[in-house]
Amino acid sequence: MTQKDITFVADFLTEHFNEAPELYNRKGKYFNVERVGQYLKDEDDDLVSPPNTEGNQWFDFLKNSTHLKESPLLFPYYPEKSLHFVKRQMEGVIDQCLQKPAVVIGKSVHQALCMSLYKTSESEDSTPQLFKLPFLWNDKTSNIHYVLFTILENSISKIHILRRHTDTSRSVSNGIIAVEFGNFLNNSINESSDSRCYSCLDAHFYDDETVTVVLKESVEQEGKETVLAQLPLS
C-alpha cells in the first residue's frame, strides 16, 4: 500500500468511526457507522446517521408549496429509514393500487368460446407441450382477433388460424381453419414430382392481410430446404 492509500483509510476511519456520546442510548453501535451501508440493512430501525436535508432544493420546494405539501400523489419521504423499509412501503402502496383494477378487470372477463383442440392420455406423468407458436394479431379495421398456432402431435405440417370478432356477440365465418404445407412448392423451387412435406418453424402476421411463415423440409437428410413464404389470408 502506498502512503496515499493509508492516509485515505485513516481519514475514512476518522470521519465515520468517531465515538458519539449522543448516540450511547441508541440501539446498536454508538459510533457513526459507514453512511452507505446503513441504507442497505433490511431493518425497520431508524438510521444511525440520517442524512442532512437542509438546503435540499426539492424539500424546500415542497415545504413552500401549499398544494404539494399534502398531495396524495407524492410518495412520502422517510429520512430516518433504510431503503429496504421504503421499498416495502412502496410495494404495499402499489399492491393496494392494483387490487381494485384486478377485481374490475377480472369480473369483466368471461369465456366466449370453448373449443377442443386435442386430447392427451390421462396416464401420462407429464403432459407434453403440444400447443406451439401462439401468435396474436388484432385487425383493427375489421375488429377481428387472430391466433396462429400449431399442434405438434396432430401434424407439424399444418398451421392453424383461429379468428374471433372483438364483439363476442358476433361471429365470423370459418372461425378456425388449418393450412397444410405439402408439395405445393415443388413447381417453383424443385421441378421433381416427389412429394415433399414442410413443417412450420415460425409464423407471424405481416399485416392485416398477409401471414409470414418459415418452413423447413421434413426429411431426414442433410441440406434441408428452408422457405420463407408470404401467405394471403384470402
C-alpha positions as CSV (number, residue, x, y, z in Angstrom):
1,M,0.0,0.0,0.0
2,T,1.1,3.5,-0.7
3,Q,1.2,6.3,1.8
4,K,-1.8,7.8,0.0
5,D,-3.8,4.6,0.5
6,I,-3.0,4.5,4.2
7,T,-4.0,8.2,4.5
8,F,-7.3,7.6,2.7
9,V,-8.2,4.7,5.1
10,A,-7.2,6.7,8.1
11,D,-9.3,9.7,7.0
12,F,-12.2,7.3,6.4
13,L,-12.0,5.8,9.9
14,T,-11.5,9.2,11.5
15,E,-14.6,10.6,9.8
16,H,-17.0,7.7,10.2
17,F,-16.0,5.9,13.4
18,N,-15.5,8.6,16.0
19,E,-17.3,8.0,19.2
20,A,-20.6,9.8,19.5
21,P,-21.8,10.1,23.1
22,E,-25.2,11.4,21.9
23,L,-25.8,8.0,20.4
24,Y,-24.9,6.0,23.5
25,N,-28.6,5.3,24.4
26,R,-29.5,4.3,20.8
27,K,-29.8,0.7,19.9
28,G,-26.8,-0.9,18.3
29,K,-23.3,0.7,17.9
30,Y,-22.7,4.0,19.5
31,F,-20.3,5.2,16.8
32,N,-21.1,6.8,13.4
33,V,-21.4,3.8,11.0
34,E,-20.4,3.9,7.4
35,R,-23.2,6.0,5.8
36,V,-23.9,3.9,2.7
37,G,-24.2,0.5,4.4
38,Q,-26.9,1.7,6.8
39,Y,-29.3,2.3,3.9
40,L,-29.0,-1.3,2.8
41,K,-29.9,-3.0,6.1
42,D,-33.2,-4.9,5.9
43,E,-34.4,-3.4,9.2
44,D,-37.2,-1.2,10.4
45,D,-35.0,0.6,12.9
46,D,-34.1,4.2,12.3
47,L,-30.9,5.1,10.6
48,V,-28.0,5.7,13.0
49,S,-26.8,8.6,10.9
50,P,-29.7,10.1,8.9
51,P,-29.0,12.4,6.0
52,N,-28.9,16.1,6.4
53,T,-31.7,17.5,4.1
54,E,-31.0,21.2,5.0
55,G,-30.7,23.2,1.8
56,N,-32.2,20.4,-0.4
57,Q,-34.0,22.2,-3.3
58,W,-36.7,19.6,-3.6
59,F,-37.6,19.6,0.1
60,D,-37.5,23.4,0.2
61,F,-39.8,23.4,-2.8
62,L,-42.3,21.1,-1.2
63,K,-42.2,22.9,2.1
64,N,-43.1,26.2,0.4
65,S,-45.9,24.7,-1.8
66,T,-49.3,24.6,-0.1
67,H,-50.7,22.3,-2.8
68,L,-48.0,19.8,-3.0
69,K,-47.2,19.6,0.7
70,E,-50.2,17.4,1.5
71,S,-50.6,15.9,-2.0
72,P,-51.5,12.2,-2.0
73,L,-49.8,11.8,-5.4
74,L,-46.3,12.3,-3.8
75,F,-44.7,9.3,-2.1
76,P,-43.9,10.2,1.5
77,Y,-40.3,10.6,2.4
78,Y,-38.8,8.7,5.4
79,P,-35.4,10.4,6.1
80,E,-34.9,8.1,9.2
81,K,-35.4,4.8,7.4
82,S,-33.4,2.5,5.2
83,L,-34.1,1.8,1.5
84,H,-35.5,-1.7,2.4
85,F,-38.1,0.0,4.6
86,V,-39.0,2.4,1.8
87,K,-39.1,-0.5,-0.7
88,R,-41.6,-2.4,1.4
89,Q,-43.8,0.7,1.8
90,M,-43.8,1.3,-1.9
91,E,-44.7,-2.3,-2.7
92,G,-47.6,-2.1,-0.3
93,V,-48.9,1.1,-2.0
94,I,-48.5,-0.5,-5.5
95,D,-50.3,-3.7,-4.4
96,Q,-53.2,-1.6,-3.0
97,C,-53.4,0.4,-6.3
98,L,-53.6,-2.8,-8.3
99,Q,-56.2,-4.6,-6.2
100,K,-59.3,-2.8,-7.5
101,P,-58.4,-2.9,-11.2
102,A,-57.7,-6.6,-10.9
103,V,-61.1,-7.2,-9.4
104,V,-62.9,-5.0,-12.0
105,I,-61.0,-6.5,-14.9
106,G,-61.5,-10.0,-13.6
107,K,-65.2,-9.5,-13.4
108,S,-65.3,-8.2,-17.0
109,V,-63.6,-11.3,-18.4
110,H,-65.8,-14.2,-19.4
111,Q,-65.5,-17.3,-21.6
112,A,-66.8,-16.6,-25.1
113,L,-65.9,-19.9,-26.7
114,C,-64.7,-23.4,-25.7
115,M,-63.0,-25.4,-28.4
116,S,-61.4,-28.8,-28.0
117,L,-58.0,-28.9,-29.9
118,Y,-56.5,-32.2,-28.8
119,K,-56.7,-34.8,-26.1
120,T,-53.9,-36.4,-24.1
121,S,-53.7,-39.6,-22.2
122,E,-54.5,-39.3,-18.5
123,S,-52.0,-42.0,-17.6
124,E,-49.0,-39.9,-18.7
125,D,-47.0,-38.5,-15.8
126,S,-46.3,-35.2,-17.6
127,T,-48.4,-33.8,-20.4
128,P,-46.2,-32.9,-23.5
129,Q,-46.3,-29.4,-24.8
130,L,-48.4,-29.8,-28.0
131,F,-49.5,-26.2,-28.4
132,K,-46.8,-24.2,-30.2
133,L,-46.2,-20.8,-31.8
134,P,-49.2,-19.0,-30.4
135,F,-49.1,-15.5,-32.1
136,L,-51.8,-12.9,-31.6
137,W,-52.9,-10.3,-34.1
138,N,-55.7,-7.7,-33.9
139,D,-57.1,-6.4,-37.1
140,K,-58.5,-3.0,-36.0
141,T,-60.1,-2.4,-39.4
142,S,-62.3,-5.4,-39.3
143,N,-62.4,-5.7,-35.5
144,I,-61.2,-9.3,-35.6
145,H,-58.7,-11.1,-33.3
146,Y,-56.4,-13.8,-34.9
147,V,-54.4,-16.5,-33.2
148,L,-51.8,-18.5,-35.1
149,F,-50.6,-21.8,-33.7
150,T,-49.5,-25.4,-34.5
151,I,-50.3,-28.7,-32.8
152,L,-47.2,-30.9,-32.7
153,E,-48.9,-34.2,-32.3
154,N,-51.6,-33.6,-34.8
155,S,-49.5,-32.5,-37.8
156,I,-46.4,-30.4,-37.8
157,S,-47.0,-29.6,-41.4
158,K,-50.2,-27.7,-40.5
159,I,-50.7,-24.2,-39.2
160,H,-54.0,-23.3,-37.5
161,I,-55.6,-19.9,-37.8
162,L,-58.3,-19.0,-35.2
163,R,-60.3,-15.8,-35.6
164,R,-62.9,-14.2,-33.4
165,H,-64.8,-10.9,-33.6
166,T,-63.8,-8.4,-30.9
167,D,-67.6,-8.1,-30.2
168,T,-68.2,-11.5,-28.6
169,S,-71.9,-11.4,-29.5
170,R,-70.9,-11.6,-33.2
171,S,-69.4,-14.5,-35.1
172,V,-67.2,-14.8,-38.2
173,S,-67.2,-17.4,-40.9
174,N,-64.6,-20.1,-40.7
175,G,-63.8,-19.5,-37.1
176,I,-60.8,-21.8,-37.3
177,I,-59.0,-23.3,-40.3
178,A,-55.8,-25.3,-40.9
179,V,-53.4,-24.8,-43.7
180,E,-51.2,-27.7,-44.6
181,F,-47.9,-27.3,-46.4
182,G,-47.5,-30.3,-48.7
183,N,-45.7,-30.4,-52.1
184,F,-47.3,-27.2,-53.5
185,L,-43.8,-25.5,-53.6
186,N,-42.3,-28.1,-55.9
187,N,-43.2,-26.2,-59.2
188,S,-41.5,-23.0,-58.1
189,I,-38.4,-24.5,-56.4
190,N,-37.9,-28.1,-57.5
191,E,-39.4,-29.5,-60.7
192,S,-39.4,-33.1,-59.4
193,S,-42.7,-34.6,-58.6
194,D,-41.6,-36.2,-55.4
195,S,-44.0,-35.4,-52.6
196,R,-42.4,-33.1,-50.1
197,C,-43.7,-32.1,-46.7
198,Y,-42.8,-28.9,-44.8
199,S,-43.0,-28.2,-41.1
200,C,-43.7,-24.7,-39.8
201,L,-40.8,-23.3,-37.7
202,D,-42.5,-19.9,-37.1
203,A,-45.4,-17.8,-38.2
204,H,-46.4,-14.2,-37.7
205,F,-48.8,-11.8,-39.2
206,Y,-47.0,-9.5,-41.7
207,D,-50.1,-7.2,-41.9
208,D,-53.9,-7.4,-41.7
209,E,-54.0,-9.4,-45.0
210,T,-50.7,-11.4,-45.0
211,V,-49.1,-14.2,-42.9
212,T,-45.4,-14.8,-43.0
213,V,-44.2,-18.4,-42.3
214,V,-40.8,-20.0,-42.0
215,L,-41.0,-23.6,-43.4
216,K,-38.4,-26.4,-43.2
217,E,-38.4,-29.5,-45.3
218,S,-39.4,-32.5,-43.2
219,V,-36.9,-35.1,-44.4
220,E,-34.2,-37.0,-42.5
221,Q,-31.2,-35.8,-44.6
222,E,-28.7,-33.0,-44.8
223,G,-29.4,-29.9,-46.8
224,K,-33.0,-29.5,-45.8
225,E,-34.8,-26.8,-47.7
226,T,-35.9,-23.8,-45.8
227,V,-38.5,-21.5,-47.2
228,L,-39.8,-18.0,-46.2
229,A,-43.4,-17.7,-47.6
230,Q,-45.9,-14.9,-47.6
231,L,-49.5,-16.3,-47.5
232,P,-52.5,-14.1,-48.2
233,L,-55.3,-14.6,-45.7
234,S,-57.8,-14.7,-48.5
